[in-house]
């Protein structure tokens, strides 16, 4: 938080600000001190905000033309693609936007894992972030049902059926979710309604996420606390705004490359076949961003067990600030954690790959191993490491030259003493 | 002692890493399970500058009209689309003449009666059967899929349709085929209920092109790709312009960012100088006593 009290210059501004401090807020957002050593991995917060707003705006326009009815949904999508002015563009931005949103959120989450951004005092930011992530998955899943293609229908059937694994009340819950005895028109209608609602809940949580961030301020690649009076921070505007904008443009170029030149590679061809409850597709697969969890679900031999493990895989992350007992935040100074981090990245990608494959033979064995490793990483390795890992010495500040290269510090010290000596001499 | 254990642990982790990467190899090796590799054709609409070959689209429409449309509908195309930019680009009169060949049921009129009239540009392509059930019943229990988005609804897209059209073969001797089922090496399970639809010189192209099976397969595939993505050309053109624009914008923004950041770096330097000056002053005060004037 900016230390100095902000007072608007104009009389009107002062009058207004003392009644509703919007100008103070605006000033705070501009002056918000950010560590000067933030790298480009820190630009994904801004990118994600852009993604959310893009999804809301394109979604709003699509909702003007979409018809949520089992007999018309698929047709109305084709109407949007063909007859609505630039409907194809809006729909492709929305559909690929979902994928890009998840791409960015995964980078954002793994950045947090690498640099220990979830650790004290940022646990609440982390937990709000995970809530956003969970809502995102729910929103994306329901959005994927709306075109009412084969994957929409069968994906919805598989996922809603998961709840039937709950003992005693499972069947009733599933019927309640469906609004009937199978995925049908009532299901489509409520999914549409919720798909419209959830993004605004996400928006609210994003505000809380940013608010919670602005209390302790940003973590940074070195992971030590920034001393605000030592010229180690720069105001958010214009420095971070310009850096975020640069990264955002690179992101948009990749995003639009998909939209214009490969708009369907991230989707499944079967979703261009209208939903048919009588024909089951050969392989029912969710969108790519849900595949790791799908692999965990299928790795467990019992249905209830699979559901429990799948949800635990997400909720275990909520406990991460307490499972990781190391006081050192950044993986740069944690030689073993750094390796484990990359193993985890690999295991999650592997799980994603396995989620797209049929659960048999080598795929099943591998997904069991990878699932086991995923939980071992968080439940055993991290608590153990915090106690026994020998971390590298931390620099005194983020401006410390030790950051640039090892050994530089010694040289600087030598040079400094020589310089000081000279100076002291010259004073006499 | 403790450090040694940690070294061992570190080595162990390295090994795990290697094992994990090696384990990826069987995954890749096992993933080759397709029935037959599709014929890879070079399509004019591929790539970021891809456009449709007008003549091929017009011929493809003719193939659809004379061969496919007996069973397959294209319910999302309208006759007006045939005259629109980026499509086969028939003249409006040609498109009107095409529409006129069909009858649609309209109504109810002011007496409450449904009536037949000839199709107009604004009408959707008339379906061969009134509904899916009728179409299924007439085709031996297999529904001939609507072709509106067929090219997007199959793995392999254009190459798949092209390959399938050319994939009819004599079934191997030990292969069990029921009546009305045909052997096609590109179909999942190699069984297809559509008999080979194309044959050399099956139709006579109005532009005089030799109607070989390959030619017709190519033309009708092109037509079907356009049918499932009628704005493809516009999409490519717009995409190219947008990306060029964004690259220029990115360059400018990046340069501005560098400029803005250099301000901070300079400020930092001057601040450092100030700091040094403060330190020097401090030392000097120590030497010279509290009176700063004597410093001179």
Interface residues (C-beta under 8 A of the other chain):
Chain A: X36 X75 X78 X81 X82 X88 X89 X231 X234 X238 X239 X242 X243 X245 X246 X249 X250 X252 X253 X256 X257 X259 X260 X261 X263 X264 X269 X270 X272 X273 X282 X335 X336 X339 X340 X342 X343 X346 X347 X350 X353 X354 X357 X361 X362 X363 X366 X388 X389 X390 X423 X424 X427
Chain B: X2 X3 X6 X9 X10 X13 X14 X16 X17 X20 X21 X23 X24 X26 X27 X30 X31 X48 X76 X81 X145 X148 X149 X152 X153 X154 X155 X157 X188 X228 X229 X230 X231 X235 X236 X238 X239 X240 X242 X243 X246 X247 X249 X250 X253 X254 X256 X257 X260 X261 X264 X268 X271 X280 X283 X284 X287
